[in-house]
Amino acid sequence: MTKTNSGIRDDITDVSAVRVGTAEDFDAKTGVTVILPPSEGATAGCHVGGSAPSTRQTDSLSTAHSVDRIHGICLCGGSAFGLDAVGGVLSQLEALQVGFPVVGHTVPIVPSAAIFDLNVGDGSVRPDREMGMHACSNVSDDPVRQGSFGAGTGASIGKLFGIGHAMRGGQGSASCVSDDLVVGALVIVNAYGDILGEDGKILAGARISPDSHEFADAGALLLQGKAESRRISVDNTTLAVVAVNASLNKIAASRIAVQATLGLSRVISPFHTQVDGDLTIVLGVGKDYADPNRIALMAQEALQRAVIKAVKHADGFGVLPAWKDVKRSDGGK
């Protein structure tokens, strides 16, 4: 699958000046992930491929919007309720005077998106302002915690037959390096579809019954007309962030976001369905030009690997089986 080298840590923080922080409530199975570019901000673009995204301030990523850079990204659980966490991130950045100076105040621009995890843990507990502040105060350039952390704490995948047949998703991060160009990716995997490995076989996904570890193969069942998608579903979303140490304008960043998302379709099946709220944000944090198509190809590789890492590191917490549980029951095959 991979044709370029991974970064030193195979992580989005291999991109210089990009920092990530998380906060979690392991009892409620929810959390927040904050990604910060350099304090002066970064040019960014977005691709929304899902039918039901839950977002805040993502309009600032539009090429028609006058804001030319952003100061952070907040990803969270809790569905629309969890977007309250963004207020804590804004407060932290304002206190550091990170943002646009406006009539004596500092206004940070922090596009944000949420996944639906209310059906995995205690759905009455959602990320809030305090959790957002905590995640923001935890940012560092250390490797991102993989699996059941941050916004991926309550993530699930393989929901063709509903949450009872599903498995655990999570948070993953990876990077690709080619000469001096570094592309990093972070993904929160809460997909409707199954997760595929490098060999194209299902790693984790919809199971034939709540008590089984046998995969149903959602893509095949839907393709053959042997299963039908639920008509109303709000619990599926894959959130992706890509950072590159190159200079981008908003148009280029937005186009790269579209191209990068193709990498996700190689490891999530089916992907971008009628019941997913997927989106991808791309950040340019460098000063030098790089070929946008080269960046996009590297982003595809990083995102693919990040998805696989998210699932392989996830913990079941006794709620839903994780890849680790299935592998263990199969004798490590």
Buried (B, 14 or more C-beta within 10 A) or exposed (E): BEEBEBBEBBBBBBBEBBBBBBBBBBEBBBBBBBBBBBEEBBBBBBBBBBBBBBBBBBEBBEEEEEBEBBBBBBBBBBBEBBBBBBBBBBBBBBEBEBBBEEEEEBBBBBBBBBBBBBBBBEBEBBBBBBBBBBBBEBBEBEBBBBBBBBBBBBBBBBBBBEBEBBBBBBBBBBBBBBEEBBBBBBBBBBBBBBBBBEEEEBBBBBBEEEEEBEBBBBBBBBEEEEBEBBEEBBBBBBBBBBBBBBBBEBEBBBBBBBBBBBBBBBBBBBBBBBBBBBBBBBBBBBEEEBEBEBBBBBBBBBBBBBBBBBBBBBBBBEBBBBBBBBBEEEEEE
